[in-house]
Amino acid sequence: MIKIIARGLFVLLLAVALFAGLKSTPVPQVVSHFDLMLHFGAFAALGALWILGFARPLLGMGLLVAVGMGIEVWQGSMLPGRTMDGMDMLANGLGVLLGWMAGLLVSNFVLSPADKNVVIG
């Protein structure tokens, strides 16, 4: 059941991140560096949800890093008024890494022994 919930939340969050990242106007800056906080937090959550919901963790982490980079490249090349930002890419990648570690830690408490073998193996 945990895996199904994690998969559903992953798809929902990925859709929100793609919508926010691929639209022509950026998310408003509430505080200084708010965009970096959003990038880091969203990709950390995506990384943790991948670990909890899917097998093949290295594939998932690679895909998430590629999505984060792809969003930035798309912004810089296809969206007038938006730019590609290396700091956003870094925040995405570090978020994925933290999410991966957090997901592995949380999986020890919420996944069954059979599911743990899939996550780590």
Secondary structure by P-SEA (a helix, b strand, c coil): caaaaaaaaaaaaaaaaaaaaaccccccccccaaaaaaaaaaaaaaaaaaaacccaaaaaaaaaaaaaaaaaaaaacccccbbbbaaaaaaaaaaaaaaaaaaaaaaaccccaaaaaaaac
